[in-house]
């Protein structure tokens, strides 16, 4: 069966495009191994070993979270709000997609990145070159010298409610780590911990930026306001997501 037909039969919506990328990546037995992985439901990005994000080609690995295009809106907001020469931390960084694109759009800011998944941070180290990358939970692994001097904390935290994980595409459910997707009962469990922890890391007037679904706007606002932040919401119809802008007094 021709490659395009095999991919289409496996449920790949963009079978022609995927076939072209696979053929450009490998040939012979290696191509067949990649095709079988894709047909088996593995995300195309981890099969290829890279993902396109905002015009960048970033290194991927099996079993890590795949950055979504909508998160480019989080980068847009961060790039617009970070002060000139400011200090920015990308936490829950995954493979470092947000930090990598911010480095292009705002080369004046100081960057560091962190994630709890060592597989993801190994990719982030490849994608971010000289940007420091740390492994650990939220802000905890950052150096003590960063405490109280960050201007922006940007965090693409997990925000899928636990009961909705079963409705996600099979490639996400079966091949991405659950902890990178599962946001707890209401999808905001990690945001609660971030809202509580980030005060001591940002300067007065500093901000925390995090991505949520549109239906979470009211509860997300309540989460950050309860933790003492001033909150603005930046929804985007184009990207289908909302960025919470939480500012420290």
CORLINLIN-V903113 format. One record per residue. N is the residue number from 0. RES is the residue in one letter. SS is DSSP state (~ for helix, > for strand, _ for the rest). NEAR is the number of other C-alpha atoms within 10 Angstrom. Layout:
# CORLINLIN-V903113
n	res	ss	near
N	RES	SS	NEAR
N	RES	SS	NEAR
This chain:
# CORLINLIN-V903113
n	res	ss	near
0	X	_	6
1	X	_	7
2	X	~	17
3	X	~	17
4	X	~	14
5	X	~	16
6	X	~	22
7	X	~	16
8	X	~	12
9	X	_	14
10	X	_	12
11	X	_	19
12	X	_	11
13	X	_	11
14	X	~	18
15	X	~	14
16	X	~	11
17	X	~	20
18	X	~	20
19	X	~	12
20	X	~	13
21	X	~	20
22	X	~	15
23	X	~	11
24	X	~	14
25	X	_	15
26	X	_	12
27	X	~	8
28	X	~	9
29	X	~	12
30	X	~	15
31	X	~	15
32	X	~	14
33	X	~	21
34	X	~	23
35	X	~	15
36	X	~	15
37	X	~	22
38	X	~	18
39	X	_	12
40	X	_	19
41	X	_	21
42	X	_	22
43	X	~	21
44	X	~	18
45	X	~	22
46	X	~	21
47	X	~	21
48	X	_	15
49	X	>	17
50	X	>	22
51	X	>	14
52	X	>	18
53	X	_	16
54	X	_	8
55	X	>	14
56	X	>	14
57	X	>	22
58	X	>	22
59	X	_	26
60	X	_	19
61	X	_	18
62	X	_	17
63	X	_	22
64	X	_	24
65	X	_	24
66	X	_	21
67	X	_	11
68	X	~	11
69	X	~	16
70	X	~	22
71	X	~	18
72	X	~	21
73	X	~	24
74	X	~	23
75	X	~	14
76	X	~	17
77	X	~	26
78	X	~	19
79	X	~	10
80	X	~	16
81	X	_	20
82	X	_	16
83	X	_	11
84	X	_	12
85	X	_	17
86	X	>	21
87	X	>	27
88	X	>	27
89	X	>	26
90	X	>	31
91	X	_	27
92	X	_	30
93	X	_	30
94	X	_	32
95	X	_	30
96	X	~	29
97	X	~	27
98	X	~	27
99	X	~	25
100	X	~	20
101	X	~	23
102	X	~	17
103	X	~	12
104	X	~	15
105	X	_	19
106	X	_	13
107	X	_	15
108	X	_	18
109	X	>	17
110	X	>	23
111	X	>	23
112	X	>	32
113	X	>	29
114	X	>	27
115	X	_	21
116	X	_	21
117	X	~	16
118	X	~	18
119	X	~	25
120	X	~	25
121	X	~	19
122	X	~	21
123	X	~	28
124	X	~	18
125	X	~	16
126	X	~	20
127	X	~	22
128	X	_	10
129	X	_	10
130	X	_	18
131	X	>	15
132	X	>	26
133	X	>	25
134	X	>	22
135	X	_	17
136	X	_	15
137	X	_	24
138	X	_	24
139	X	_	18
140	X	_	16
141	X	_	21
142	X	_	10
143	X	~	9
144	X	~	9
145	X	~	16
146	X	_	16
147	X	_	15
148	X	_	16
149	X	>	23
150	X	>	26
151	X	>	28
152	X	>	25
153	X	>	27
154	X	>	26
155	X	_	22
156	X	_	26
157	X	_	22
158	X	_	23
159	X	>	22
160	X	_	17
161	X	~	15
162	X	~	13
163	X	~	14
164	X	~	16
165	X	~	11
166	X	~	9
167	X	_	12
168	X	_	10
169	X	~	14
170	X	~	14
171	X	~	21
172	X	~	15
173	X	~	14
174	X	~	17
175	X	_	19
176	X	_	16
177	X	~	18
178	X	~	13
179	X	~	20
180	X	_	20
181	X	>	22
182	X	_	22
183	X	_	17
184	X	_	13
185	X	_	16
186	X	_	24
187	X	_	22
188	X	~	18
189	X	~	18
190	X	~	22
191	X	~	16
192	X	~	14
193	X	~	23
194	X	~	18
195	X	~	16
196	X	~	15
197	X	~	22
198	X	~	21
199	X	~	14
200	X	_	22
201	X	>	24
202	X	>	18
203	X	>	15
204	X	>	13
205	X	>	26
206	X	>	28
207	X	>	27
208	X	>	26
209	X	>	25
210	X	>	25
211	X	>	26
212	X	_	15
213	X	~	17
214	X	~	10
215	X	~	17
216	X	~	19
217	X	~	10
218	X	~	13
219	X	~	24
220	X	~	18
221	X	~	15
222	X	~	21
223	X	~	23
224	X	~	15
225	X	~	13
226	X	_	16
227	X	_	16
228	X	_	23
229	X	>	16
230	X	>	20
231	X	>	14
232	X	>	17
233	X	>	17
234	X	>	18
235	X	>	13
236	X	_	8
237	X	_	8
238	X	_	13
239	X	_	13
240	X	>	21
241	X	>	23
242	X	>	27
243	X	>	24
244	X	>	24
245	X	>	24
246	X	>	23
247	X	_	18
248	X	_	12
